[in-house]
Amino acid sequence: MKIIHSLLLPIATVGLFMFPAMSPAATPAAIDSSGVQVQRQEQNGIAYLSGGVGEDESKAIQQATGYNLHMTFAVGADNKYIPDVDIVIQKAQGQTVLTLSDAGPLVYVQLPAGKYSVVATRNGEERRETVDVGSGAASNLVFHWNSDS
């Protein structure tokens, strides 16, 4: 019995250091997106939002409504958000409707219903997707690059 008690104290001590008591100061603060200024922009009659650097700005964009194409740009094994992507969105017939430079890591676009080709380029490396945007739920595209170079 004495052996069990002598082992329990060191285990309890290690557990205390590994899992500190959660105090109110240790809990993450709620995100206040009211102070974040995510500006609606427009090009060729197409409304869009681009940004998401920092948790507050990211949450503000994710809460935006009325955008039927949501794009996310990430790199590496840990899927780190990246804000330096060039985007070209074209109608199925090849007509360019939106061109953005150094966009992201989140881009939300309001497009007329139809089929579109999206080309995302980062450091000369292209990613291509085709998307059929309708009037229902937003279409989500995730563009991923393997390395941060």
N, C-alpha and C positions, 0 to 999 in steps of 0.2 A: 504494500500500500504506500509506503514511504517513497518508493521508486516512482510510482505514478505521480505523486504530488511534486516530486522534484523535477519531473519532465514537464508537467503541466505549466509551471510558472514560466520557463523559458519560451514555451510555445505560445502562451498567452501574450507575453511581452513582444515577441516577433509579430504576432497578429496585430497587436496594437499599433506597431510602427508601419506595418504594411497597409493597414486599412484605418487611417486616422478618422476620428469622429467627425462627422459632417456638421459643421456649424453653419449658421445662416450666411456668414461671410464666404463660405466655400461653395455655396450653390451659385450657379451661373445666373447673371442678371438677365431679366427679360429684355428682349430687343425692342427698342423704341424707334420704329421706322418713321415717325412723324418728322424728325429732324433731317431725314435723308432727302436729298433733292435729286430724284431720278427724273430727268427731263424727257418728256415725249418729244420725239423728233419726227421729221417727215422728209421724204425724198420721193420725187415723182408721184406724189399723192399717196405714198405708202407710209403709214405710221409705224414707228418702231421705238424700242427701248434698247439701250446697250449699256452694260455696266455689270455690277455685281462684285466689285473689288471690296472686300470687307464684308463681314457678316450682316451688318445693318442694311447695306445697299443690296446685297444678295436677297435678303428677305423681302425688301421693298419691291424688287422686280418680280419675285416669285408670287407676290400677292396681287400684282397688277392683273386687271381683267380686260377682256376685249381683244386679246392678241391670240391668233389662231395657229401660229407657228412659234414654238419655243426651242431655242438652240442653246446647247451647253458645249463649252470648249474646255478640254482637259488634257493633261500630259502626264506620262509616267505611270509607274505601278501604283502610286498612291492617288492617282486621278486628281492632281493638283489643278485647280482652276487657272486658266491663262487668259490674259486680256489683250493679246496681240495678234489677232486673227483677221485676215482679209476675207471678205465674203462677197460673193456674187450670186444673186438669185435671178433665175431666168424662167420665163414661161416655157411651156413645152415646145413652143415654136422657135425658141432661141432668143426672144426679145428680153433684154435685161430690164428688170424692174427695180432692183436695189443693189447698190455697190457700197460696201463699207470697208474702211481701213482701220486697223488696230481696234477691232471690236471685241466685245466680250468682257468677261468670260460667259455672261449670259446675254442673249439677244432674243427679244420677243418682237414678233412682226405681225401686223394685221394685213393679210393678203386677201384679195378677192378669191372666191372658191375656184379651184382648178389644180392642175398638175404643174409642179415646179421642179427645177433642177437647182441644187444648192452646191456651190463649190466653196470650200473653206480652205484657205492657204495659210500656212505658218512656216516661216523660214524656207520658203520655196517648195515645201512638201504639201501636196493637195490631198484633200479628202472630198469625195463626191457622194451626194445622196439625192434621191428623187423622192418627192413627197407629194401626196394628194391632199390638198387642204380643202376642207369643207366648211360648212356652217356649224358643225357640231363641236365635239371636244377638240381641244388644241392638239396639233401634231407635235411630237417631241423628237428632236434629233440630237444625238450626242456625237460630237466629233472628238476623236482621241488620237493623240500622237504618242509614240512610244518613248521618246526622249525629250529632254528639255533643251536640246541644242538647236 
